[in-house]
Amino acid sequence: MNSLGSTVSSEPRATYSLDEQLCAGCPIRNFAFCAGVPEKDLSRLAIVRTVRTFEPGTALFEEGDEVTHIYAVVSGCVRTYKMLADGRRQIIGFTMAGGLLGLSFADLHETSVEAIETTRVCGIARNDLMQLMDDYHSLERRLLFFLGQRLSAAQDQMLVLGRKTPLEKLASMLCCLSVKMSDDGSAQPVFRLPMSRTDIADYLGLTIETVSRSFSRLRAEGIIDLSGRDIVEVRDRDRLEQLAGKQTASRLR
């Protein structure tokens, strides 16, 4: 799913412990940051990682909490947000399977992260991560890659919030999601929206009513179709990408 590829060895696999088997068979093993640890050394990863499940609405961490771990999303979806002084919420991004959370040079988290749906994450303590980075430079390179993605996402978000119309904002988000919800990084013609209309509004800097009108207009013009509230079918990708300014490489993390 990314340009770095996988570092998983093609050599015959050894006999693994149960914990190592869980790492070897992890659905995000080939494209998450932990792919920087060779398969032959999975025991190093298995003894330091902790898998947790968060139910919808549960916080993984909150703004101001001490940074102790980084997390890879194994399944599900979370929202990253900040609360403004007047009580409004600005969603900064959505992170799905393979995405990274909590990577920071600060001692305290600058944002809050909350599960949108039942979400499994794999956590590694910051001190253990530093040791792994010293031992595996490929892991260090992968983390730099994720930092670059985050910078790109911040630049895209500035453009979306600052210069685009509501219809263009929604088109940009849908183009991005059609890629993010795939297994191979290709744009999918049908995909699921794990987030609510309120989440979308708080991400795009719009009201819920404007988001709903924008969905209705895209549907009326034959650009998308909706099944219920969470299944999107892209019927005219050229037009959707035109509205989005061809921001299909955007990142929501």
Secondary structure by P-SEA (a helix, b strand, c coil): cccccccccccccccccaaaaaaaaccccccccccccccccaaaaaacbbbbbbccccccccccccccccccccbbbbbbbbbccccbbbbcccccccccccccccccccbbbbbccbbbbbbbcaaaaaaaaaacaaaaaaaaaaaaaaaaaaaaaaaaaccccaaaaaaaaaaaaaaaacccccccccccccccaaaaaaaacccaaaaaaaaaaaaaacccccccccbbbbccaaaaaaaaccccccccc
